[in-house]
Amino acid sequence: MEDDSFEKAIAEIAFNHRKIIDDWCKAYLAQLYEEGHDIKPGDFTLNEQRDMVLENGKLGKRYWFSFGVPDLKGE
């Protein structure tokens, strides 16, 4: 029974993580739009740091936007 509880907790954390990132992206893009920037698909890419980072005693990843769409042919 412990395995089920553990797996459920992991699934809930993963679900909430994606929702937090999604909500943040929507708020960021809404701010850019309010500032008069054009928001079009292909204008930007959300980047996620590949490896986890330990900072101030907390484990996490960094996220940022870059302009354009990356060329993934080499990966």
C-alpha positions as CSV (number, residue, x, y, z in Angstrom):
1,M,0.0,0.0,0.0
2,E,2.9,2.4,0.7
3,D,4.0,2.1,-3.0
4,D,0.6,3.3,-4.2
5,S,0.7,6.3,-1.8
6,F,4.2,7.2,-3.0
7,E,3.3,6.9,-6.6
8,K,0.2,9.0,-6.1
9,A,2.3,11.7,-4.3
10,I,4.8,11.8,-7.2
11,A,2.0,12.1,-9.8
12,E,0.4,15.0,-7.9
13,I,3.7,16.8,-7.6
14,A,4.3,16.3,-11.4
15,F,0.8,17.5,-12.2
16,N,1.1,20.7,-10.1
17,H,4.6,21.4,-11.5
18,R,3.3,21.5,-15.0
19,K,0.3,23.7,-14.0
20,I,2.6,26.2,-12.2
21,I,4.8,26.5,-15.3
22,D,1.7,26.8,-17.5
23,D,0.2,29.5,-15.3
24,W,3.5,31.4,-15.2
25,C,3.9,31.3,-19.0
26,K,0.4,32.6,-19.5
27,A,0.9,35.5,-17.1
28,Y,4.2,36.4,-18.7
29,L,2.8,36.3,-22.2
30,A,-0.2,38.4,-21.1
31,Q,2.2,41.0,-19.6
32,L,4.2,41.1,-22.9
33,Y,0.9,41.6,-24.8
34,E,-0.2,44.4,-22.5
35,E,3.1,46.1,-23.1
36,G,2.4,46.1,-26.9
37,H,4.5,43.2,-28.0
38,D,3.2,40.9,-30.7
39,I,2.7,37.3,-29.5
40,K,2.9,34.8,-32.3
41,P,3.7,31.1,-32.3
42,G,7.3,30.6,-33.3
43,D,8.4,33.9,-31.9
44,F,9.7,32.4,-28.7
45,T,10.7,29.1,-26.9
46,L,10.4,28.2,-23.3
47,N,13.7,26.7,-22.2
48,E,14.1,24.3,-19.2
49,Q,17.4,23.8,-17.6
50,R,18.5,20.2,-18.3
51,D,19.9,19.3,-14.9
52,M,18.6,19.9,-11.4
53,V,20.3,22.7,-9.4
54,L,20.7,22.9,-5.6
55,E,20.4,26.6,-4.6
56,N,19.7,27.9,-1.1
57,G,19.0,24.4,0.1
58,K,16.3,23.9,-2.5
59,L,16.4,21.6,-5.5
60,G,14.9,22.8,-8.8
61,K,15.3,23.9,-12.4
62,R,15.5,27.2,-14.1
63,Y,13.2,28.3,-16.9
64,W,13.5,31.2,-19.4
65,F,12.3,32.3,-22.8
66,S,14.4,32.9,-25.9
67,F,13.4,34.4,-29.2
68,G,12.8,32.0,-32.1
69,V,12.5,28.3,-32.3
70,P,15.5,26.1,-31.7
71,D,17.0,23.9,-34.4
72,L,16.7,20.4,-33.0
73,K,18.0,18.5,-36.0
74,G,21.4,17.8,-34.3
75,E,19.8,16.3,-31.1
